[in-house]
Structure formats: C-alpha cells, structure tokens
Amino acid sequence: MLFFSRIFKFEKAQVAQMETDHRLNTRYTPGSSFPLHAYLHLARYEWKPSKILNISGNGLSLLTAREAKATIGQDLKVQLVLGKYELVLDGRLAQTALREKGRHCGIGLKFADFTEQKAYLQLLQPIVIGQSLRAVPEEQIVQDEPQLIKQVYRGEGNSELTAWLEKIPGTPLHRFELQAHEYFCRADVNSRELEAGLRPAAVPAGNQPASGPTAAQLEEIHRFFRWIPPNFSSAVTDDIRVFIQRFTS
C-alpha cells in the first residue's frame, strides 16, 4: 500500500541515484511520539510490538523481547503500521544480539517490486525531514522584520523551517512556515487552520492562473506535514514544536 498516492511519485532513476549516492544508507531514529509500529513475523514466531531503534532506505534496527528466538540469515516479514496504513515487507535478519532491554535485530529489506520500495521511501520522508533539521547560524539569517526575530532550520528534501518570534517579553511565536520537497505549510497566531499547498517553484510555469493542488492532493499534503513534527530533531526547540503541533495534530 502506498502511503501517498498523489504526492511523492518517486521515479526509478531518482531512487537509483539515491542508491549510488549512498543516501539510502543513512539511519534515522523516529521520534518517540511518532505512531509508527513494527511487527516481526517468522515461520513459527510473531514478535510484537518491536521498538524501532533506527531506520534507513534499505533496512531497520528493532528492539524486541529478550526471549525471542532468532538466527542470523533467517528470512522474515516486517509489518509497519502507521494509523490505518500498513506495509508488509520481506526481510532478512542480518544481525542479532541480546541487550539489557531486549534483543536487538538488524534487518535488511527485500522489495518485491518498485511500488513496494516507493511506498517504503514515502514512509521515510516525514522521519528524514524531521530528524535532519538543523539550526542555521544566526549570522546567516537576514532579520528583515523589525518587530520579529527569525529562526531558520534546514534539512534533507530541500526542507526549511522558519519561525518568527515577537520582540516582546517571553518572545512568543508569531508564525511559522515549513517547506519540504515541493510542498509547504504555514500558520500564525491568528490562524484557525493550517494553510498548505505547492511551493511556488513546484507550480509549472505558464499556468495562468497558477493551478493549485486538487482536494485529494491537499489531503495528502496535510497528512505529510502532520507526520513531520513528531520526528523533529532535538535542534528544533520545544516551543516551536508545540506551536506547530497546534495546527498539525
């Protein structure tokens, strides 16, 4: 099952380039509040739930029960569940070891076809975007609004999170904008709901007026941005995280 049917239409050449650049080897740790659950299924055993220690474009590391029996090289299935969405993939146990809190299992994934791989890469996007965000040094940020202080974070997927704080006691947040891949979302203290859509550069040139996303695309864009804040890295301050989740939860 694809997590997004109308956005993130990865092309084979694009994924092949990611493999060549070894970008799929980078490991990310899902945020503790991100409701992604993993289950392991072997011929005679079903381990659940398993904690996801880290995840990459070609595998994942899980922490399961200490009593779980496992043999390196064993074939298995990994069931990934996020809300009503589910993806079951074939895998191979590449390594295993007992730890204080359970059994660590390193799993290499085997994709049946490109559609399956694409679904998995779609699932990774909110984790990769959130975890890769890093603060831009103050000296590199143009402060162009006298009454506001701008903070900027940048990460993978051409992502950028900008937050504006008011220059009053307590410096409360005034507004934010989060951009990732071809999409954006934004809101301010007076907003009743999140505004989301296509970034200007993603709208084909010559459209008069510029065409916006369909209702179905917009629903997926909102869902994508709803899944990013739970995965924010520790570089993003708690007040920004809480403010954004007012509109994305």
Buried (B, 14 or more C-beta within 10 A) or exposed (E): EBBBEBBBEBEEEEBEEBEEEEBBEBEBBBBEEBEBBBBBBBEEBEBEEBBBBBBBBBBBBBBBBEEBEBEEEBEBBBBBBBEEBEBBBBBBBBEBEEEEEBBBBBBBBBBEEEEBBBBBBBBBBBBBBBBBBEBBEEEEBEEEEEEBBBBBBBBBBEBBBBBBBBEEEEEEBBBBBBBBBBBBBBBBEEEEEBEBBBEEEBBEEEEEEEEEBEEEBBBBBBBBBBBBBBBBBEEBBEBBBEBBBEBBE
